[in-house]
Amino acid sequence: MIKVIVSSKTIENFKAQILSNFYDKKGKDKIFKKNEKNNKWTISLLEINKLLKDKLKSYPKEIDLEKLITLDYKELCGLKDFIDNNKDLTELTETQKDYFYTLYKRLKKPEYIKDLDITVCPYCNRNYIFNFKKIDSLEATAQLDHFFDKSTYPYFSVTIFNLVPSCQTCNQRKSKKTDVIYHPFSESLNDDVKFKLKLKDSKFYYDKNSLKIVTEVNKNKEKVVNSHIETFNIQNLYNEHKDIVLELIQKAQIYNESYIDELYQKYEGTLFKNREDVLRHITGGYIEDKDINKRPLSKLIKDISEELDLI
């Protein structure tokens, strides 16, 4: 739910991985090809760049494959608008579409996800998206969501800012919806919504059914925030985690300021290197905005803990 930083190193590694389909290990040109029973074709890097030049010749900026795969989000949106307004000029044949689809299929997705250094779905902040080792290779638990779906925009099949690692649930719920949700590589939902506690009755200290998790939304971003929450069913899903909020209520009664200070003084340099470590131990979540994408539900835990003056 915080903006995912796509580093220059990540972009360079991604670009190298895609372009390696057109070069051998010695750096010499090679032909990119598909040799299936009913689907055979070959194409060189020079030819695919010529295809892009011909199809996008009316676009004000020159686009080759290297530029296409490294477009940032603003540039991506600009090219999308051009394609939407020039469908007759930019339409690809099924074989031409398959060039881009095949580049995506051959992408080593776990390596890309590892480079991004995120472990939690950036759409919902609820599910882990770890890589794991399987014999001598990495396997991904995440799916790659094409922010602008590749069936409508095959050009963007391997554009880095169009490939958002997500959990299976969010990828399926999002489908082809793009216009009114946050793009995790360019925006941060964290600043525009707060999870709040709503109490139903006096049993909230021991009964999770006596409380409800609600949202407080930035009025200037109300439409997009509510649409994002609705698209990913966040409020309903988060209310399935009321047991965590109940525990935070109970911890807020136990761990007052003096007790937290006492724990830190007692274990400083052994269990805890700073006061934030103590608070993370108590709450079970990361308490700084920059760390929200490291553990599921850290956004919820942080917001409720702040409301309870636990942190």
WOBEL-V640638 format. One record per run of one state. SS is the DSSP state (h for helix, s for strand, l for the rest). FROM is the first residue (numbers start at 1). LEN is the number of residues. If there is no record, write none. Layout:
SS;FROM;LEN + SS;FROM;LEN
//
This chain:
l;1;7 + h;8;15 + s;23;1 + l;24;5 + s;29;1 + l;30;2 + s;32;5 + l;37;2 + s;39;5 + l;44;1 + h;45;11 + l;56;9 + h;65;5 + l;70;3 + h;73;13 + l;86;1 + h;87;4 + l;91;3 + h;94;12 + l;106;3 + h;109;8 + l;117;3 + s;120;1 + l;121;7 + s;128;1 + l;129;2 + s;131;4 + l;135;2 + s;137;4 + l;141;2 + s;143;4 + l;147;7 + h;154;5 + l;159;1 + h;160;3 + s;163;4 + l;167;1 + h;168;7 + l;175;14 + h;189;4 + s;193;7 + l;200;2 + h;202;4 + l;206;2 + h;208;3 + s;211;7 + l;218;1 + h;219;13 + l;232;2 + h;234;21 + l;255;2 + h;257;11 + s;268;1 + l;269;3 + s;272;1 + l;273;2 + h;275;9 + l;284;5 + h;289;6 + l;295;3 + h;298;10 + l;308;4
//
